[in-house]
Amino acid sequence: MLQRKASLLGQPEPQTQQELSISSIPSTPKESLKLRA
């Protein structure tokens, strides 16, 4: 399921569910910057 969602987003497979949730909806601006970095 994680892989399916990741491919829908066009992103590499997340290593953890946390990464997936962060990439989908960042909880804080800091985490959003982490993704772009």
N, CA, C and O atoms as a GROMACS GRO file, in nm:
protein
  148
    1MET      N    1   0.084  -0.120   0.000
    1MET     CA    2   0.000   0.000   0.000
    1MET      C    3   0.087   0.125   0.000
    1MET      O    4   0.059   0.222  -0.070
    2LEU      N    5   0.194   0.121   0.080
    2LEU     CA    6   0.285   0.235   0.084
    2LEU      C    7   0.347   0.257  -0.054
    2LEU      O    8   0.356   0.370  -0.101
    3GLN      N    9   0.389   0.148  -0.117
    3GLN     CA   10   0.452   0.159  -0.249
    3GLN      C   11   0.352   0.216  -0.349
    3GLN      O   12   0.387   0.299  -0.434
    4ARG      N   13   0.227   0.172  -0.340
    4ARG     CA   14   0.125   0.218  -0.433
    4ARG      C   15   0.106   0.369  -0.419
    4ARG      O   16   0.101   0.440  -0.519
    5LYS      N   17   0.094   0.416  -0.297
    5LYS     CA   18   0.072   0.559  -0.273
    5LYS      C   19   0.194   0.638  -0.321
    5LYS      O   20   0.179   0.745  -0.379
    6ALA      N   21   0.312   0.584  -0.298
    6ALA     CA   22   0.434   0.653  -0.336
    6ALA      C   23   0.440   0.669  -0.488
    6ALA      O   24   0.478   0.775  -0.538
    7SER      N   25   0.402   0.564  -0.560
    7SER     CA   26   0.409   0.574  -0.706
    7SER      C   27   0.304   0.672  -0.757
    7SER      O   28   0.324   0.737  -0.859
    8LEU      N   29   0.192   0.682  -0.687
    8LEU     CA   30   0.089   0.778  -0.727
    8LEU      C   31   0.143   0.920  -0.713
    8LEU      O   32   0.115   1.007  -0.795
    9LEU      N   33   0.221   0.941  -0.607
    9LEU     CA   34   0.279   1.073  -0.585
    9LEU      C   35   0.397   1.097  -0.677
    9LEU      O   36   0.445   1.210  -0.690
   10GLY      N   37   0.444   0.991  -0.742
   10GLY     CA   38   0.558   1.006  -0.830
   10GLY      C   39   0.688   1.022  -0.753
   10GLY      O   40   0.783   1.082  -0.802
   11GLN      N   41   0.690   0.970  -0.632
   11GLN     CA   42   0.809   0.982  -0.548
   11GLN      C   43   0.866   0.845  -0.519
   11GLN      O   44   0.794   0.746  -0.530
   12PRO      N   45   0.994   0.837  -0.484
   12PRO     CA   46   1.056   0.709  -0.447
   12PRO      C   47   0.986   0.647  -0.326
   12PRO      O   48   0.923   0.717  -0.248
   13GLU      N   49   0.999   0.517  -0.313
   13GLU     CA   50   0.933   0.448  -0.202
   13GLU      C   51   0.982   0.502  -0.068
   13GLU      O   52   1.103   0.508  -0.045
   14PRO      N   53   0.891   0.542   0.020
   14PRO     CA   54   0.929   0.588   0.152
   14PRO      C   55   0.984   0.474   0.236
   14PRO      O   56   0.934   0.361   0.227
   15GLN      N   57   1.085   0.500   0.316
   15GLN     CA   58   1.144   0.396   0.398
   15GLN      C   59   1.055   0.366   0.518
   15GLN      O   60   1.056   0.254   0.570
   16THR      N   61   0.979   0.465   0.561
   16THR     CA   62   0.894   0.446   0.677
   16THR      C   63   0.760   0.515   0.655
   16THR      O   64   0.748   0.601   0.568
   17GLN      N   65   0.662   0.479   0.733
   17GLN     CA   66   0.530   0.543   0.722
   17GLN      C   67   0.543   0.691   0.757
   17GLN      O   68   0.470   0.775   0.704
   18GLN      N   69   0.636   0.723   0.846
   18GLN     CA   70   0.654   0.862   0.887
   18GLN      C   71   0.695   0.946   0.766
   18GLN      O   72   0.643   1.056   0.746
   19GLU      N   73   0.787   0.893   0.687
   19GLU     CA   74   0.832   0.967   0.569
   19GLU      C   75   0.715   0.992   0.476
   19GLU      O   76   0.702   1.101   0.419
   20LEU      N   77   0.629   0.892   0.461
   20LEU     CA   78   0.515   0.906   0.371
   20LEU      C   79   0.423   1.017   0.421
   20LEU      O   80   0.379   1.101   0.342
   21SER      N   81   0.393   1.018   0.550
   21SER     CA   82   0.303   1.118   0.604
   21SER      C   83   0.366   1.257   0.591
   21SER      O   84   0.296   1.355   0.564
   22ILE      N   85   0.496   1.265   0.610
   22ILE     CA   86   0.566   1.394   0.598
   22ILE      C   87   0.560   1.444   0.454
   22ILE      O   88   0.537   1.562   0.430
   23SER      N   89   0.580   1.353   0.358
   23SER     CA   90   0.581   1.393   0.218
   23SER      C   91   0.440   1.430   0.174
   23SER      O   92   0.423   1.514   0.085
   24SER      N   93   0.339   1.369   0.236
   24SER     CA   94   0.201   1.398   0.198
   24SER      C   95   0.158   1.530   0.262
   24SER      O   96   0.110   1.620   0.193
   25ILE      N   97   0.174   1.539   0.394
   25ILE     CA   98   0.131   1.661   0.464
   25ILE      C   99   0.233   1.694   0.572
   25ILE      O  100   0.231   1.635   0.680
   26PRO      N  101   0.322   1.789   0.543
   26PRO     CA  102   0.422   1.828   0.643
   26PRO      C  103   0.355   1.883   0.769
   26PRO      O  104   0.266   1.968   0.760
   27SER      N  105   0.398   1.836   0.886
   27SER     CA  106   0.338   1.884   1.010
   27SER      C  107   0.390   2.022   1.044
   27SER      O  108   0.319   2.105   1.102
   28THR      N  109   0.516   2.048   1.006
   28THR     CA  110   0.575   2.178   1.038
   28THR      C  111   0.657   2.227   0.919
   28THR      O  112   0.702   2.147   0.837
   29PRO      N  113   0.676   2.357   0.909
   29PRO     CA  114   0.756   2.414   0.800
   29PRO      C  115   0.896   2.354   0.797
   29PRO      O  116   0.955   2.337   0.690
   30LYS      N  117   0.949   2.320   0.914
   30LYS     CA  118   1.083   2.262   0.923
   30LYS      C  119   1.088   2.131   0.842
   30LYS      O  120   1.183   2.108   0.767
   31GLU      N  121   0.986   2.047   0.859
   31GLU     CA  122   0.984   1.919   0.788
   31GLU      C  123   0.965   1.943   0.639
   31GLU      O  124   1.018   1.867   0.557
   32SER      N  125   0.892   2.046   0.604
   32SER     CA  126   0.871   2.078   0.463
   32SER      C  127   1.005   2.116   0.400
   32SER      O  128   1.034   2.078   0.287
   33LEU      N  129   1.085   2.193   0.473
   33LEU     CA  130   1.218   2.232   0.423
   33LEU      C  131   1.306   2.109   0.410
   33LEU      O  132   1.386   2.099   0.317
   34LYS      N  133   1.291   2.016   0.502
   34LYS     CA  134   1.371   1.893   0.498
   34LYS      C  135   1.350   1.821   0.366
   34LYS      O  136   1.445   1.772   0.305
   35LEU      N  137   1.224   1.815   0.321
   35LEU     CA  138   1.194   1.745   0.197
   35LEU      C  139   1.260   1.814   0.079
   35LEU      O  140   1.315   1.748  -0.009
   36ARG      N  141   1.256   1.947   0.078
   36ARG     CA  142   1.310   2.022  -0.037
   36ARG      C  143   1.462   2.021  -0.036
   36ARG      O  144   1.526   2.028  -0.141
   37ALA      N  145   1.519   2.012   0.084
   37ALA     CA  146   1.666   2.016   0.095
   37ALA      C  147   1.730   1.904   0.016
   37ALA      O  148   1.852   1.892   0.015
   0.00000   0.00000   0.00000
